[in-house]
Amino acid sequence: MYQDAVTFLKYKDLSTMMTLSKHCARVVAGLIISERFNMYITTVVPAGAAGTTANPAGIAIAMIIYFVAMILIGVYGYTRSKSLDDYMLGGRDLPPFVAALSAGAADMSGWLMMGLPGAMYLSGIFNGWIAIGLTVGAWINWLVTAPRLRAYTEVAGDSITVPSFFSNRTHDTSKIIRYVAGIIIVVFFTLYVSSGMVAGGTFFHSTFGWDYHVGMVFVAGIVILYTLVGGFLAVSWTDMVQGLIMMVALVAVPIMGLFVIGGFGGVAAGLSITGDNSLLNPLGTGLDAVGWMDWISNVAWGLGYFGMPHIIVRFMALRSPRQATPARRFWLGWMVFCLLGTGMTAIIGRAMSEQGIIPDLMPKDGVEGNPQETVFLVMGTKLFPAVLAGFMLAAILAAIMSTVSSQLLVTSSAMVEDIYHGATKKELSDYKGVLLGRITVLLVSIVAALLAIDPTNSVLGLVSFAWAGFGAAFGPIVILSLYWKKLTWQGAASGMVAGAGVAVLWNKAFNNGDASWVVYTHLYEIVPGFLACLLVAWLISQATWRDDPQILEEFERAVAIAKGRPDPKGLLVTFEEKGTESVAE
């Protein structure tokens, strides 16, 4: 990982990243070093004051610019999406930089800007173990999953969805595995999408005073529009732009907060007011039995990456397996900046609250919602001039919308390619396939909006449950399908059911308030679910495996191509050999 971080800073195409982000960076850097910025710090937001909310009109201008840009990218994607493969997977033509940032933005939903800062605002840096677990898990995922999955999905019937890959990889002629995986995707992504809508409603209510439900519907409408129109290509390019916005904002907001509060000394002074020494303790209140369960649960978030369809689909869309390496390095740089910025925002925000610079965001009895999840939003509006505050807040929308759009697209892929196509066994024309995909996007959005009606829902709670469901159901199957020849469709399907089932049951059974189960209630359901899926898939596959020369041959071909060796069968040619990326003859 260290080498990847170093290479990220040296990479020859870093100029691409700098070109795309230099205008945002210049604005932030110019503000920090300018005399006007210093005057703004001392006059508009003096230390100890309550701060001043930015002019809503200026914020609205920045928001309008942002929304128009996203819709224009959607139109661009529409002009490029001529086939079902284009709509669902972008024609397997994503550059590494776009793949990296779109994967990151699709991953880090409103959870990055609202859920995680809220958790750290309440409990301190102990919840930073979530960020560490995510970074390590995602880095391993890019390292061991991305190259082989990119190769294997093309070898195994040119699969364009995760369920179709599982089915083609195991030669499941019954299509059962596609139904099981498709249903899991639809159920958990509907919950996941609802978390984004909750975040959107909270955002507009807190920023502009809109009714929560109006804000929720507005965000949903914009996302649905560019997802319906542009498909995977539009989603990936909007995610890349939104990823850059998120990174710049997560660097700028804590830096501004440090200037206002008086540096790290001011942060320490603010936190000392709480009298809670655990806020800056990496071990929280200590590692007793419950503490160990909490620590394991935080780190275990990293297991989820192996089973996230909206993230690993970016691996499938890379131009070639070899491009996973530069993509991983771009991603690592982006993620480290974002997660550090998130943690610093939460801790600095808590200190500023204690000193009265921003309002107290601790939850209060009788008050609806989760105010701690608005800490980034409040700091953005209090610490920046109106238009800049608008762009800082656009980062929250970027986080929300990038993830929701990716999840809607993967859900539509599962419905069209895996459930509908598998059930009817009819060959779909590109036109009909794209049309059905767009109808699915609309229907899933409506159901998710209905689930998000309750404004008291926690963004982190919804994301946590959906993340565990996917990680437990798909994570072990992805790993086994790429690294174990003997995985069978019976084992994969049984494992997915076991993983998802255990995750759901664990979440429900140990959240009943029974004090005798207190240790188990603190263990994140992804852990038992992941282990159950792995064990069941292995046992059932051992019992049902029969030698299949074609499966073994495809496995060897995928391994060879992923490692940069010539395809043993000579059907797929690499970019270095032919001048195009992975061309099927």
TIRO-341381 format. One line per 5 residues: their letters; for each residue x, y, z of C-alpha. Coordinates in nm, 3 decimals. Example, Ala and Ser with C-alpha at 12.3 -4.5 7.8 and 13.67 -1.06 7.14 Angstrom:
as) 1.230:-0.450:0.780 | 1.367:-0.106:0.714
***
This chain:
myqda) 0.000:0.000:0.000 | 0.289:0.235:0.080 | 0.438:0.177:-0.264 | 0.102:0.253:-0.421 | 0.085:0.581:-0.231
vtflk) 0.433:0.680:-0.350 | 0.360:0.580:-0.707 | 0.034:0.778:-0.698 | 0.237:1.092:-0.640 | 0.484:1.008:-0.918
ykdls) 0.250:0.856:-1.174 | 0.314:0.985:-1.524 | -0.056:1.059:-1.589 | -0.096:1.260:-1.270 | -0.122:1.565:-1.496
tmmtl) -0.465:1.436:-1.596 | -0.582:1.457:-1.239 | -0.423:1.796:-1.187 | -0.579:1.934:-1.503 | -0.924:1.824:-1.394
skhca) -0.895:1.958:-1.040 | -0.661:2.257:-1.074 | -0.937:2.519:-1.089 | -1.093:2.399:-0.763 | -0.752:2.373:-0.602
rvvag) -0.656:2.727:-0.707 | -0.972:2.870:-0.552 | -0.907:2.697:-0.220 | -0.534:2.776:-0.215 | -0.596:3.137:-0.316
liise) -0.841:3.184:-0.033 | -0.606:3.036:0.223 | -0.311:3.258:0.137 | -0.497:3.579:0.054 | -0.527:3.882:0.277
rfnmy) -0.901:3.886:0.221 | -0.923:3.537:0.366 | -0.745:3.651:0.682 | -0.980:3.950:0.709 | -1.276:3.717:0.660
ittvv) -1.154:3.492:0.941 | -1.116:3.773:1.191 | -1.423:3.982:1.103 | -1.695:3.751:0.975 | -1.626:3.444:1.188
pagaa) -1.441:3.557:1.500 | -1.334:3.288:1.744 | -1.603:3.218:1.997 | -1.882:3.362:1.785 | -2.174:3.166:1.658
gttan) -2.069:3.216:1.297 | -2.272:3.343:1.006 | -2.475:3.130:0.770 | -2.387:3.196:0.406 | -2.637:3.376:0.183
pagia) -2.882:3.112:0.051 | -2.895:3.288:-0.288 | -2.520:3.242:-0.338 | -2.544:2.879:-0.232 | -2.831:2.829:-0.474
iamii) -2.625:2.969:-0.764 | -2.348:2.716:-0.700 | -2.605:2.438:-0.671 | -2.766:2.529:-1.002 | -2.427:2.523:-1.175
yfvam) -2.363:2.181:-1.026 | -2.700:2.036:-1.127 | -2.673:2.169:-1.482 | -2.326:2.015:-1.516 | -2.454:1.675:-1.404
iligv) -2.745:1.685:-1.650 | -2.514:1.785:-1.938 | -2.289:1.489:-1.862 | -2.600:1.271:-1.865 | -2.683:1.400:-2.214
ygytr) -2.326:1.324:-2.324 | -2.366:0.970:-2.193 | -2.693:0.939:-2.387 | -2.515:1.015:-2.714 | -2.260:0.742:-2.639
sksld) -2.500:0.470:-2.514 | -2.617:0.286:-2.825 | -2.631:-0.071:-2.696 | -2.723:-0.256:-2.377 | -2.352:-0.320:-2.314
dymlg) -2.285:0.054:-2.346 | -2.572:0.140:-2.111 | -2.481:-0.119:-1.846 | -2.098:-0.128:-1.868 | -1.983:0.163:-2.086
grdlp) -1.847:-0.071:-2.353 | -1.561:-0.175:-2.116 | -1.384:0.148:-2.206 | -1.320:0.327:-1.875 | -0.976:0.491:-1.835
pfvaa) -0.808:0.407:-1.502 | -0.848:0.758:-1.361 | -1.222:0.761:-1.433 | -1.265:0.407:-1.301 | -1.080:0.493:-0.979
lsaga) -1.267:0.812:-0.895 | -1.605:0.679:-1.007 | -1.554:0.370:-0.789 | -1.459:0.591:-0.496 | -1.750:0.831:-0.542
admsg) -1.995:0.544:-0.595 | -1.864:0.387:-0.274 | -1.855:0.690:-0.048 | -2.218:0.801:-0.047 | -2.375:1.059:0.182
wlmmg) -2.228:0.827:0.443 | -1.884:0.986:0.384 | -2.008:1.342:0.429 | -2.282:1.280:0.686 | -2.288:0.932:0.843
lpgam) -1.921:0.884:0.935 | -1.860:1.246:1.046 | -2.172:1.216:1.260 | -2.046:0.898:1.425 | -1.704:1.051:1.495
ylsgi) -1.863:1.375:1.617 | -2.045:1.173:1.883 | -1.784:0.914:1.979 | -1.448:1.049:1.871 | -1.164:0.890:1.677
fngwi) -1.249:0.535:1.787 | -1.489:0.528:1.493 | -1.191:0.615:1.275 | -1.121:0.241:1.275 | -1.406:0.220:1.025
aiglt) -1.201:0.438:0.789 | -0.890:0.226:0.846 | -1.081:-0.097:0.784 | -1.234:0.048:0.468 | -0.900:0.167:0.331
vgawi) -0.727:-0.167:0.385 | -1.026:-0.365:0.257 | -1.065:-0.156:-0.056 | -0.691:-0.161:-0.130 | -0.687:-0.543:-0.109
nwlvt) -0.999:-0.553:-0.326 | -0.831:-0.347:-0.599 | -0.515:-0.556:-0.567 | -0.657:-0.910:-0.576 | -1.004:-0.874:-0.726
aprlr) -0.988:-0.607:-0.997 | -0.741:-0.757:-1.251 | -0.876:-1.110:-1.230 | -1.243:-1.004:-1.235 | -1.183:-0.784:-1.541
aytev) -1.030:-1.080:-1.724 | -1.269:-1.346:-1.597 | -1.591:-1.157:-1.677 | -1.488:-1.141:-2.042 | -1.368:-1.502:-2.053
agdsi) -1.687:-1.624:-1.884 | -1.941:-1.538:-2.151 | -1.860:-1.165:-2.165 | -2.060:-1.110:-1.843 | -2.186:-0.756:-1.788
tvpsf) -2.339:-0.799:-1.440 | -2.217:-0.962:-1.120 | -2.497:-1.226:-1.114 | -2.435:-1.316:-1.480 | -2.066:-1.359:-1.399
fsnrt) -2.145:-1.597:-1.112 | -2.376:-1.794:-1.341 | -2.135:-1.810:-1.635 | -1.838:-1.880:-1.410 | -2.007:-2.187:-1.255
hdtsk) -2.194:-2.293:-1.573 | -2.530:-2.270:-1.399 | -2.776:-2.381:-1.667 | -3.065:-2.363:-1.420 | -3.017:-1.982:-1.380
iiryv) -3.092:-2.020:-1.008 | -2.780:-1.831:-0.909 | -2.885:-1.535:-1.124 | -3.227:-1.522:-0.961 | -3.083:-1.542:-0.610
agiii) -2.816:-1.278:-0.675 | -3.059:-1.055:-0.863 | -3.313:-1.061:-0.580 | -3.043:-0.982:-0.321 | -2.927:-0.687:-0.532
vvfft) -3.278:-0.546:-0.572 | -3.363:-0.580:-0.201 | -3.044:-0.439:-0.049 | -2.990:-0.170:-0.311 | -3.343:-0.043:-0.260
lyvss) -3.254:0.003:0.108 | -2.918:0.158:0.014 | -3.082:0.401:-0.231 | -3.329:0.503:0.039 | -3.033:0.605:0.260
gmvag) -2.923:0.846:-0.013 | -3.269:0.994:-0.031 | -3.276:1.038:0.347 | -2.944:1.222:0.320 | -3.080:1.439:0.037
gtffh) -3.392:1.532:0.231 | -3.186:1.615:0.540 | -2.948:1.823:0.329 | -3.213:2.052:0.181 | -3.403:2.079:0.508
stfgw) -3.089:2.186:0.697 | -2.954:2.416:0.423 | -3.259:2.590:0.280 | -3.530:2.506:0.531 | -3.720:2.302:0.273
dyhvg) -3.962:2.038:0.384 | -3.767:1.713:0.424 | -3.985:1.530:0.173 | -3.951:1.802:-0.093 | -3.572:1.786:-0.069
mvfva) -3.578:1.408:-0.086 | -3.791:1.408:-0.402 | -3.579:1.682:-0.563 | -3.253:1.490:-0.522 | -3.420:1.171:-0.641
givil) -3.552:1.349:-0.950 | -3.212:1.480:-1.060 | -3.041:1.143:-1.009 | -3.316:0.956:-1.190 | -3.294:1.200:-1.482
ytlvg) -2.926:1.156:-1.563 | -2.928:0.784:-1.480 | -3.228:0.723:-1.706 | -3.077:0.923:-1.988 | -2.707:0.842:-1.984
gflav) -2.656:0.497:-1.833 | -2.320:0.366:-1.710 | -2.105:0.609:-1.907 | -2.287:0.914:-1.771 | -2.284:0.770:-1.419
swtdm) -1.910:0.700:-1.434 | -1.815:1.044:-1.567 | -2.045:1.226:-1.324 | -1.900:1.015:-1.045 | -1.549:1.119:-1.147
vqgli) -1.641:1.490:-1.137 | -1.824:1.442:-0.810 | -1.529:1.253:-0.665 | -1.304:1.552:-0.734 | -1.556:1.789:-0.574
mmval) -1.575:1.568:-0.266 | -1.197:1.551:-0.227 | -1.147:1.928:-0.259 | -1.428:1.998:-0.011 | -1.302:1.746:0.244
vavpi) -0.960:1.910:0.235 | -1.088:2.269:0.241 | -1.345:2.246:0.523 | -1.115:2.112:0.799 | -0.837:2.351:0.693
mglfv) -1.078:2.643:0.727 | -1.198:2.506:1.059 | -0.841:2.494:1.190 | -0.786:2.858:1.096 | -1.104:2.966:1.271
iggfg) -1.055:2.771:1.594 | -0.688:2.860:1.630 | -0.508:2.547:1.517 | -0.476:2.215:1.694 | -0.441:2.391:2.028
gvaag) -0.787:2.536:1.981 | -0.920:2.192:1.894 | -0.772:2.043:2.211 | -0.914:2.328:2.418 | -1.259:2.279:2.269
lsitg) -1.260:1.905:2.328 | -1.142:1.950:2.686 | -1.468:2.131:2.760 | -1.656:1.804:2.707 | -1.463:1.632:2.987
dnsll) -1.467:1.317:2.772 | -1.110:1.189:2.737 | -1.221:0.904:2.510 | -1.285:1.139:2.216 | -0.914:1.139:2.124
nplgt) -0.842:0.784:2.240 | -0.803:0.537:1.949 | -0.936:0.265:2.182 | -1.239:0.468:2.289 | -1.349:0.386:2.641
gldav) -1.134:0.071:2.652 | -1.127:-0.280:2.508 | -1.341:-0.489:2.741 | -1.565:-0.756:2.583 | -1.798:-0.495:2.436
gwmdw) -1.505:-0.277:2.330 | -1.348:-0.565:2.139 | -1.677:-0.632:1.960 | -1.698:-0.265:1.863 | -1.338:-0.263:1.739
isnva) -1.384:-0.581:1.533 | -1.706:-0.441:1.392 | -1.544:-0.114:1.287 | -1.252:-0.284:1.113 | -1.483:-0.544:0.955
wglgy) -1.641:-0.277:0.735 | -1.352:-0.351:0.498 | -1.497:-0.697:0.425 | -1.788:-0.534:0.248 | -1.583:-0.419:-0.049
fgmph) -1.548:-0.766:-0.196 | -1.924:-0.789:-0.240 | -2.029:-0.440:-0.351 | -2.176:-0.476:-0.703 | -2.173:-0.101:-0.776
iivrf) -1.800:-0.086:-0.697 | -1.669:-0.406:-0.854 | -1.865:-0.335:-1.173 | -1.601:-0.063:-1.231 | -1.338:-0.337:-1.236
malrs) -1.536:-0.509:-1.510 | -1.550:-0.186:-1.713 | -1.173:-0.121:-1.720 | -1.011:-0.120:-2.063 | -0.782:-0.406:-1.964
prqat) -0.679:-0.603:-1.653 | -0.343:-0.423:-1.642 | -0.513:-0.088:-1.593 | -0.624:-0.200:-1.248 | -0.277:-0.106:-1.118
parrf) -0.279:0.266:-1.208 | -0.648:0.283:-1.115 | -0.568:0.143:-0.771 | -0.303:0.411:-0.717 | -0.533:0.693:-0.818
wlgwm) -0.801:0.552:-0.591 | -0.564:0.521:-0.292 | -0.464:0.886:-0.310 | -0.825:0.996:-0.338 | -0.950:0.780:-0.053
vfcll) -0.678:0.877:0.193 | -0.744:1.248:0.138 | -1.121:1.201:0.173 | -1.119:0.984:0.486 | -0.862:1.202:0.664
gtgmt) -1.071:1.506:0.578 | -1.384:1.338:0.709 | -1.224:1.252:1.042 | -1.073:1.597:1.087 | -1.404:1.764:1.001
aiigr) -1.582:1.564:1.271 | -1.329:1.630:1.547 | -1.278:1.998:1.460 | -1.654:2.040:1.431 | -1.708:1.894:1.780
amseq) -1.448:2.132:1.923 | -1.609:2.429:1.745 | -1.949:2.330:1.885 | -1.812:2.322:2.238 | -1.668:2.673:2.190
giipd) -1.991:2.808:2.041 | -1.846:2.876:1.696 | -2.107:2.650:1.538 | -2.429:2.522:1.698 | -2.441:2.222:1.929
lmpkd) -2.524:1.920:1.713 | -2.560:1.657:1.984 | -2.888:1.460:1.964 | -3.153:1.576:2.208 | -3.457:1.398:2.348
gvegn) -3.778:1.496:2.175 | -3.599:1.637:1.869 | -3.638:1.452:1.540 | -3.349:1.359:1.316 | -2.978:1.306:1.366
pqetv) -2.826:1.656:1.390 | -2.471:1.521:1.435 | -2.484:1.401:1.073 | -2.502:1.763:0.955 | -2.163:1.868:1.096
flvmg) -1.997:1.900:0.754 | -2.299:2.087:0.619 | -2.303:2.331:0.911 | -1.928:2.398:0.888 | -1.953:2.454:0.513
tklfp) -2.226:2.716:0.547 | -2.076:2.887:0.852 | -1.715:2.913:0.739 | -1.727:3.007:0.370 | -1.865:3.291:0.156
avlag) -2.191:3.204:-0.015 | -2.079:3.078:-0.356 | -1.787:2.880:-0.214 | -2.016:2.743:0.056 | -2.243:2.630:-0.225
fmlaa) -1.964:2.432:-0.383 | -1.867:2.285:-0.046 | -2.225:2.172:0.001 | -2.239:2.045:-0.356 | -1.982:1.793:-0.235
ilaai) -2.250:1.642:-0.009 | -2.487:1.618:-0.301 | -2.203:1.470:-0.507 | -2.153:1.200:-0.246 | -2.524:1.125:-0.228
mstvs) -2.602:1.135:-0.598 | -2.295:0.948:-0.721 | -2.378:0.648:-0.506 | -2.752:0.650:-0.570 | -2.703:0.667:-0.948
sqllv) -2.456:0.377:-0.946 | -2.684:0.166:-0.730 | -2.986:0.236:-0.948 | -2.792:0.133:-1.257 | -2.668:-0.193:-1.103
tssam) -3.021:-0.270:-0.982 | -3.163:-0.213:-1.329 | -2.889:-0.438:-1.471 | -2.987:-0.715:-1.231 | -3.357:-0.682:-1.310
vediy) -3.311:-0.678:-1.688 | -3.015:-0.908:-1.744 | -3.059:-1.154:-1.459 | -3.421:-1.171:-1.346 | -3.628:-1.073:-1.653
hgatk) -3.397:-1.218:-1.917 | -3.342:-1.532:-1.712 | -3.713:-1.586:-1.650 | -3.833:-1.523:-2.006 | -3.528:-1.676:-2.178
kelsd) -3.591:-1.430:-2.462 | -3.314:-1.246:-2.640 | -3.359:-0.876:-2.576 | -3.290:-0.617:-2.843 | -3.064:-0.334:-2.733
ykgvl) -3.356:-0.092:-2.751 | -3.586:-0.307:-2.537 | -3.309:-0.388:-2.289 | -3.224:-0.021:-2.235 | -3.595:0.068:-2.208
lgrit) -3.656:-0.200:-1.943 | -3.347:-0.082:-1.756 | -3.481:0.272:-1.745 | -3.823:0.156:-1.626 | -3.650:-0.039:-1.346
vllvs) -3.457:0.272:-1.239 | -3.785:0.459:-1.206 | -3.966:0.185:-1.013 | -3.680:0.119:-0.768 | -3.651:0.494:-0.706
ivaal) -4.020:0.514:-0.616 | -3.996:0.223:-0.369 | -3.678:0.369:-0.214 | -3.849:0.707:-0.174 | -4.138:0.541:0.010
laidp) -3.890:0.374:0.247 | -3.718:0.710:0.305 | -4.035:0.895:0.410 | -3.941:0.881:0.780 | -3.694:1.169:0.848
tnsvl) -3.574:1.002:1.171 | -3.396:0.731:0.972 | -3.019:0.737:1.024 | -2.806:0.753:0.710 | -2.535:0.547:0.879
glvsf) -2.785:0.290:1.003 | -2.936:0.228:0.659 | -2.597:0.215:0.489 | -2.458:-0.017:0.757 | -2.737:-0.272:0.709
awagf) -2.720:-0.272:0.327 | -2.338:-0.284:0.334 | -2.347:-0.589:0.560 | -2.602:-0.762:0.340 | -2.393:-0.725:0.025
gaafg) -2.062:-0.799:0.193 | -2.196:-1.115:0.355 | -2.386:-1.242:0.048 | -2.142:-1.165:-0.234 | -1.797:-1.105:-0.083
pivil) -1.695:-1.469:-0.023 | -1.847:-1.577:-0.357 | -1.643:-1.319:-0.550 | -1.323:-1.434:-0.380 | -1.396:-1.805:-0.426
slywk) -1.501:-1.761:-0.789 | -1.170:-1.593:-0.872 | -0.931:-1.805:-0.664 | -1.091:-2.149:-0.621 | -1.158:-2.371:-0.922
kltwq) -1.409:-2.597:-0.749 | -1.679:-2.342:-0.670 | -2.013:-2.476:-0.797 | -2.337:-2.297:-0.867 | -2.503:-2.492:-0.586
gaasg) -2.235:-2.376:-0.343 | -2.249:-2.016:-0.463 | -2.629:-1.991:-0.445 | -2.642:-2.160:-0.102 | -2.364:-1.938:0.028
mvaga) -2.538:-1.620:-0.085 | -2.863:-1.721:0.084 | -2.677:-1.816:0.404 | -2.472:-1.496:0.412 | -2.763:-1.261:0.350
gvavl) -2.990:-1.459:0.583 | -2.746:-1.463:0.874 | -2.674:-1.090:0.833 | -3.045:-1.004:0.843 | -3.125:-1.239:1.132
wnkaf) -2.825:-1.121:1.335 | -2.929:-0.760:1.290 | -3.286:-0.829:1.398 | -3.227:-1.091:1.668 | -2.964:-0.898:1.862
nngda) -3.129:-0.557:1.852 | -3.414:-0.637:2.088 | -3.273:-0.462:2.393 | -3.206:-0.786:2.585 | -2.914:-0.707:2.817
swvvy) -2.803:-1.072:2.818 | -2.707:-1.036:2.451 | -2.516:-0.711:2.496 | -2.185:-0.845:2.359 | -2.348:-0.985:2.047
thlye) -2.543:-0.667:1.977 | -2.210:-0.490:1.934 | -2.080:-0.733:1.669 | -2.149:-0.603:1.319 | -2.365:-0.850:1.128
ivpgf) -2.125:-0.858:0.832 | -1.884:-1.074:1.037 | -2.112:-1.375:1.107 | -2.278:-1.334:0.767 | -1.946:-1.336:0.578
lacll) -1.824:-1.644:0.766 | -2.155:-1.826:0.712 | -2.145:-1.762:0.337 | -1.783:-1.873:0.310 | -1.841:-2.194:0.507
vawli) -2.165:-2.294:0.332 | -2.029:-2.220:-0.017 | -1.718:-2.428:0.051 | -1.905:-2.724:0.202 | -2.174:-2.741:-0.067
sqatw) -1.920:-2.698:-0.347 | -1.707:-2.980:-0.208 | -2.013:-3.204:-0.209 | -2.136:-3.109:-0.558 | -1.813:-3.058:-0.756
rddpq) -1.762:-3.270:-1.065 | -1.463:-3.225:-1.293 | -1.555:-2.990:-1.576 | -1.277:-2.934:-1.833 | -1.440:-2.616:-1.964
ileef) -1.458:-2.453:-1.619 | -1.094:-2.547:-1.552 | -0.986:-2.413:-1.891 | -1.168:-2.082:-1.840 | -1.014:-2.050:-1.494
erava) -0.661:-2.094:-1.632 | -0.730:-1.849:-1.915 | -0.857:-1.583:-1.676 | -0.556:-1.623:-1.446 | -0.314:-1.598:-1.739
iakgr) -0.478:-1.286:-1.884 | -0.501:-1.117:-1.542 | -0.126:-1.170:-1.496 | -0.050:-1.018:-1.837 | 0.034:-1.343:-2.011
pdpkg) -0.108:-1.429:-2.355 | -0.447:-1.598:-2.356 | -0.371:-1.974:-2.371 | -0.658:-2.018:-2.616 | -0.566:-1.712:-2.820
llvtf) -0.913:-1.558:-2.820 | -0.841:-1.247:-2.616 | -0.551:-1.021:-2.707 | -0.404:-0.760:-2.478 | -0.351:-0.393:-2.553
eekgt) 0.025:-0.437:-2.569 | -0.006:-0.710:-2.832 | -0.264:-0.560:-3.065 | -0.303:-0.192:-2.985 | -0.657:-0.221:-2.851
esvae) -0.774:-0.318:-2.507 | -0.890:-0.680:-2.483 | -1.044:-0.741:-2.824 | -1.253:-1.051:-2.882 | -1.180:-1.210:-3.215
***
